[in-house]
Amino acid sequence: MLQTAEKVAERYHIFASSDRMNMACKARNAAAAAAAAGKFNDEIVPITVSMAVADKEESRIYTKGSTLTTDEGIRADTTTPGVAAIKPALPGGVIAAGNASQFSDGAAPWSL
């Protein structure tokens, strides 16, 4: 997916300018404010999953349930300088941890 994202960025002349980073940070901050105000509560369905846990003291792995009730992809502390400081994943590329979507992006906050 990384190579595909880089190819799309190249084809459509998408680059990580300060204007784009400012816009992305404003969107993330708006999403964080909306989440804090409870505006997504009716759209998020809690889900319980099993997760593996490594107990180093007892040298064993066990599973336990974990319930997710919020969109963990919203980063309230995103800043333009912070995003700008993250190096691209590929040399000469534009895709980095600060501008790539996470695995749970299907429920993205872009419907503000």
N, C-alpha and C positions, 0 to 999 in steps of 0.2 A: 504494500500500500504506500510505503514511503516513496518508492520510485514513481508510482502513479501520481501521487500528489505533486512531486517535483515536476513531472512532465506537464501536468495541468497548469501549474504556476508558470512554467516557461511558455507554454502555448498561448495562454491568455495574459501574458505580461503582468503577472501578479508578483509583487515584490514587497518586502517588509519595510516600507517607509515609515517614518515617524508619524505621518498622518494616519496611516492604516493602523499602526499600533495604538495611537490615541483613541481611534474609533473602537477598536477591539476592547481596550481597557474600559471605555465608557459603557460598552454593552455588557461586559462582565460585572462591572460595578452596579449597573442598573438591575441586572439579574439577581445579584446578591441582595440589593435593597428590596426587590420584589419578594424574594424568598423569605427574608427576615420579617416582612410585613404579612406573610402568610398567603400571598397571592397565588402560590402554586399548590396549596394544600389540597384543593379539590381535584387536582390533576395528577397527583402522585399516589400510587397505590403501594402500600408497604409490601415487601416481599421477604420471605424467610428462606434462607439458603443454608446449606451445610458447608462448613469451611474446615479445612485441615489445620490443625494446630500442632506445632512441634514443641514438646516439653523437653527442653535440654537437660534439665536436672534428672529426669527419670528416663531419658533416652528413648522416648516413645512419641508416636504421632497418634493423635486422636481427632475425632470430628466433633464439632459442636454447631448448634444452630446460631445464626446471626440474622437479625431482622433489620433491613434497611428501610428508612422512612423518609429520607431526604435525597435530593440530587447532590451527590458528592462531587460533581464536576464543577460546580460553581465556586470560584475562588474569589472571595471578598477582598483579598489583599493584593490583587493584581495591579501592578503599576507599569506605566510605559517604560521607565528606566529598567525595571526588573525584567520585563519581556525582552527589551533590547539587549540585555546582558547575556541572554541564553544563546549559545552557539547553535547553528544549524546542525542537523543530524548528519548531513553529507557535506563534504567540502564544496564550497561555492553554491550550496543550496539555500533555500529560504524556509524550509520546514524545520521547526524546532519544537521542543517540549512546550513552549509558551504559546504557540499558535496552532498546534495540532489538536484534533479532537480526541477525546478519551474513548474507551470501549463503550461506555454507557451513553454515548452521544445521541442515541435514539430519542431520548426525552429532553432534548436541548431546550434551553430557555430563550430561544430566538423568537418566541411568539409574544413578546412584550407589547 
